[in-house]
Amino acid sequence: MEDSHTAGPLAGIRVLDLTRALSGPFATMVLGDLGADVIKVEDVWHGDDTRRWGPPFQGDDAAYFLSVNRSKRGMAVNLKVPEGRDIARRLALASDIVMENFRPGTAARLGLGYDELARQNPRLIYASISGYGQTGPNAPLPGYDAVAQAVSGMMSVTGEPDGEPVRQGTSLADVGAGMWALIGILAALHAREASGRGQLVDVSLLDGQVAWLTYVAGKYFATGVTQGRHGSAHESLVPYQVLPTADAPLMVAVGSDGLWRRFAEATGLAELADDPRYATNPDRVRHRDTLIPLITEALAARGCAEWTEVLAKAGVPAGPVNTVPAALRDPQVIAREMVTQIEHPVAGTLKMLGSPIKLSNQPAAIRRPPPTLGQHTGEILAEAGFTAAEIAGFRAAGVIR
């Protein structure tokens, strides 16, 4: 873990985090890793639902919650009472960024909508993540990752050719929406330097998944034909798929005719490099059905690890289909500090994923462990100017925890 006292590039930026579940907390965690002061607001009863999305649990909280809520301070406020909403509003008006992922209209009903807050704090950057966006006929509908993957068309191109549509192995619509929101927030921060004004960042799970269709949509626009499901293979590149070896499967990614020649020579198939059926990528795509069995036969001579080494020496992209434990033990993953740990006041030592954002001067860092429910409530309210007597009164009345 990097030194948590090193000021990050977003030092001095205050974020009021009204999000829960995955998309919003993922985005605010990255802001926190980059040095922003992120205040995570939760209810006073149970907090973010993901605290209970287990087993497994570590300490009092689910591993799910702990994986996306580090680098934040935590406070618990009852937004169902006027005093609680007033606290949240006061914090919002003193923040640079407010982020929420309620269903559209909910934040406004709480007095925490963009229009109301921006009137009083014109510099505020307000990011909303929802299932379908703040506009359009489906805006009021609830948004969930798997539904966004389905409705966007993403699931229709994922899975085996003769199988059912498949959801991605992780919640990529949620995580993707968080990343799109981060891009919007950073753009709005930059624009504020010139204009002095913040703006609304409106991101939806559906929009994010549709944007990720990229070349799949491009093919449809160009030809009117939609891509089918190809399992691990690529519709437009061959060989570009998982192939069996003498022991374990190997992912091969031959993305050019030059790589094809190197691959053919390294695997003992040099005579195929100039075969007119396979000489160019369009040829190989057309004759995929006869080429892949020839490659499979050749790869049966050695195991996955040996082929990985042979192909690496030949400059051909290839690698094992790692399990998650194997991936997290990979020497490259370790060298890039993508596995780290931090001490948690209840759960003890927590292993966590590192930040993939490698900045040379102001590195991202895990700056604090995920907060326990309401851990920093008093501290945050005192900073906001509330007196000790007011804070004690809020606590006694159940407005805060």
N, C-alpha and C positions, 0 to 999 in steps of 0.2 A: 504494500500500500504506500502511495506517495505520502509525504509529510502533509498532514491535514491542515497545518498552519500556513502552508504556502498559499498566498492569495491567488485565486483563480481569475480567469478573464472576466467573469461576471461578478466579481467582488463589488459590493455596494448596491447591487440590484436586489430589491425586496420582492418576493413572490408570495402571494396569498393563494394557497392551494386548496381549493374546495372540491377536488376530484376524489373519486374512489374507484375501486376495481383495478383495471390494468392500464388503459390507454393514457389517462391523465397522470396517474402516479408515475408511470414510466417516464413521461416527459418531464415532470417536475423533479424526478430523481436526477436526470441528466443535468438540468439547470443547477441543482444543488452540487453535483459533482464538479461543475464548472465554476463554483464559487458563489452562486447566488444564495441569499438567505431565504430559504423556503420554509414557510409556516404552513404545516399541514393541519387543516381544520377537520375534526371528526365530531360525530355526535357524542353525547355524554354517556350513552348506555352501553353500546357495544363497539363503537368506532367503525372504521372501514369494514365492510362485510368480509373482505379477504382475510382479516385477522382470524376468521373462523373457517376459511376454505382449506380444511385439512381433514384427516392427517395427510402428511406428517406435520407435527408441531415442533417448534424449538422454543423452550420456555413456554410462555403463555400464548404465543402467536403462531399461525400457520407459516410454513416455509414460503408459501406463495406470497403472503404479505411482506415478509422480510426481504424477498428478492427484489422488490421495486420501491422500497420506501426509505432507503438510507439517505444520508446527507440532507435531512430535514429536521426541523424542530416540530414538535407535536403539541397541539392544544385541542381540548374538547369543549365544545360550545353547543348549547341547545338552541338551534335556529328556529325552533317552533314557538319560542316566546319572544316578545318584542326586545327584551334586554339583550338576548343572545344575538338577534339580528343587528341590533345597534352596535354591538361589539364587532361583529364581522364587518359592518359597513365602515366603522372607524378605521379598522385595519386595512380595508380595501383602499380607502382614500389616502392612506399613507404608503401605498405600495406602488411599485413600478408595473407589476404584472399581476393580474388576477386570472386564474385558470379554473374552469368548471366543466364538468361533463354530466350535468343534470339533463333530463329531457327538456327540449326547447320550451321556454316559457316559465320553467320552475324557478330559475334564479331571479327573474323579474318579479315573480310573485313574492319572493322573499325580500324584495327591496335591494337585491344584489345584481340586478341586470346591467348590461352594458350602458344603455342610454342614461339611466339614473346616475350611475357612478361616474361616467365620462363627463356629464354636465358639471360635476363638482371637482373632478380631477382630470382635466383635459389631456394630461400627459400619460394617462393610464393605457396600458396595452392589455386588452381583455381577450383571452383565448377560450373559445368554446369548442369542445369535442362532443359530437352527437352521432347517432346512428346514420341519419340521413341529411344533416345540415339544418341551418336555421330557416331555410326557405324551401319552397316546393311542396307538392301535394303530400309527400310522405314525412314531412318534417316532424309531425307529432308522434310518429311511431317509435316504439322502443328499439334501441339498436344493440345488437349483439354480434360479436366477432363472427361466429359461424354463419349467421344469416347474411352478413355483409359479404363473406367469401362466396356464399351461394348466389346471392342476387347480382353480384358484380360480374358473374361469368367466370370467376377465378376457379371455382370448383369444377366447372364443366371441362376444363382443360387439365385437371389434376387427377391422376390415378392411372391404372393400367388400361390398355385399349379395350379389353373385354370385361372390365370391372365397372363398379359404380363410381360416380364422382366422389372425390375424397377431400376432406378438410386438411389443411396444412397441419403438420405435427405440433406447431405452436400457434399461438393466437396472433397471426401476422396482421390481420386487419386492425386489431387493437394496437399492437406495437407500431404498425405503420402509421396509423392515425396520430399516435404520439410523436413520431418523427416528423410528419408533415406539420404538426402544430409547432414543434420546435423550430423548424425552418421559418415558418410564418412569424413566430415571436422574434427570432433573431433579425429577420428582415425589418420588422416593425421597430425594433430597438435602433437599428441603423437609421431608418427613416426619421425617427424622432430626434436624432442629433441635428438634422437640418430643419425640420418643421416645428419642433417643440411640442408636437401633438402625438398622442398615441392613436391606436385604432383597434377595431375589432378583427380578430383572427378567427374565422369560421371554418372549421375542419370537420369532415364527416368520415366515418368508417367506409361508407360506400364509395365516396369520391376517391379516397385513397386507394382502394382496391381497383377501381376502374382505371386510375392513373397508372397502376402497376401492370396493366395488361400490355402496355407499350407495343412491342412488335406483333403480338397476337392480334390486337386491334388494327395495327397497320396492315396486316395481311388481309383482314376482312375489308378494310376501306379500299384496298387496292384491287381485290379480286372478287369480293362478295362471298368468299369461302371462309368458313371458320375452322380453326384448328381442332383436331380431336385430342384424345388423351393418349400419351405415349409413354406412360410410366416414367422411368428415369431417363429415357431417350429424348432427343431433340428432333423436332419435326424437320428442321432445315440443315442439320449437320450430322455427318456419319463418318467414323464411329464416335459417338458422343452419348455414352450410357454406361450403366453398370453391367459388367460382364463377369461370368464365373471364371475362377482360376482353379488350380489344383486343390486349394483349400477354401479361401474366403473370397467374397466378391470384390471387384476392383472397379472404381469409377475412372473411365477414360474420357478425355475431352480433347478430341482432335478438331481444332477449329480452323484449320487452313490446309491447303494442299502441301505446303512445306512440312507441316507437322505430320501429315499423312505419310509422306515419304520417310521421315525419321521413324515414325511408329512402325511402318511396314518392315524397315530394315532391322529395327531393334527386336522385333518379334519373329524374325525368320521368314517374313512374308515379302521379301524384297521383289519377288517376281510379280507381285500384285500392284506394285507402285506405278508401273507403266501399262498395266492391263487397261485397255480402253473402257472396260466396264467400270473401273474404279479410279481412273486417273485424276478426275476433278471431283469436287464436292457434289455438284449436281449429278454426276454419274453415280457417285456412291449412294446418294439419296435414292435414286431410281432403282439401284440394284442392292438396296439394303438387305433384302431377304436372302440373297446368295452370299453377300460379303460377311455378314455377322456370324454365320456358322463357321466360315473359314477362320475368322479371328478367334472365335471361341475354342476351336480345335487347337489352335496354336497356343493360346493362353493356358490350356490344360497341362502344359508341360512343367509349369512352375507355380509356386504359391504367390499369394498377393504381395507379401512383403518383398519378395525377390523381384517381382515385376515392377513394383513401385520404384525400387532402386534402379533397375535397368532402364526404365522409361525416364526417370529423373536425369540420369546420366546422358540420355539421348535428347533431353530438353523437351520431353513430351509431358503435358500436364496429366497427372494420374495420381490416384491415392486410394487408400482403403476406405470402406464404408464403416467408419468408426461407430461404436456404441457411444453414448454420452460419457460414461466413465472413461473410455479410451480417449475420447476427444479432450477431456479435461486433464488427462495425463500427458497429452502430446507435448514433446519438448518445445515445439514452436509456440504452442499456447502458453506454456509456462514461461518461456523466455520473453514473451510479449506482456507478461504480468496480467493475463486474462483470468487468472484465479488468484484470489487474495483472501484476506481474513481481517476481521475486526472484532473487538470485544463488545459484547452487548450486556447491559446491566442485569438482565434476567436470564437470557439464553446462553450466556457464556461466549465462547469463541464461535463466531459465525464465519463459515466459508462463504465467499461471495464472488460473483463474476466481476472482473475489473472493467475499466472503461476502455472502449475501443478508440476513443478520441485521443490521439497522441499529439499533444502540443509541445513544442520544444521549449518555450519560455514559461508558460503557465499551465502545467499539466493538470488534467482532470484528476480528481482524487476522491476517495471515500472519506468525507469530512466528519461524519458522525454516524453512529449506528442507527437503524430504524428506531423511531421513538416509541416508548410505551404509551398507552392511551393517556393523553392529557399531561404528559411528562413536563412540558415547558409552559403550561398555561399561565401560571403565575408570573413567570419571568417575562413572557411576551406582553401580558397586560400591563405589567409595571413599566416596561419600555414604552408602551403606548400612552402612558400618563395616568393610568388608573391608580388610585391610592390603595394602600394596604387594606383600609377599611372597606372600600368598594369591592375589592377582590374577595375579601372574606364574606361580604354580603352576597356576592354572586354565587360563591361556593355553597353557602348555607341554603340558598334558594334553589339550588340545582341548575343554575344557569350555566355553570362551568364545572369542569372536573379536573 
